[in-house]
Amino acid sequence: MSSESRTTTDHAEIKKWVEARGGQPATVKGTTSGGQAGVLRIDFPGYGTGDEKLEPISWDEFFQKFDENQLAFLYQDTTSGGQESRFCKFVSRATAEAKAHGKKR
């Protein structure tokens, strides 16, 4: 386990990481269009999600939107203090690939 962040597009790896921390896929209410998920988030019930109102969605819906938008999942396994981390965010795949190859974008 490392406090460094990692990036992946692997659906199974993302789902495993999220569920191991009690999280679930969600979309921000009011951002759906035509019955499709809108802005993606990971909801960790009990850990506060700020002022945003989140609506749970299925993993299938989540990954459909994730792939359509060419996103990558940036996450951290543990904090610098060794605690389990819930830090994650979505970045563009192009940005993630550029970073992996040592290029700035």
Buried (B, 14 or more C-beta within 10 A) or exposed (E): EEBEBEBBBEBEEBBEBBEEBEBBBBBBEEBBEEEEBBBBBBBBEEEEBEEEEBBEBEBEBBBBBBEEEEBBBBBBBBEEEEEEBBEBBBEEBEBBBEBEEEEEE
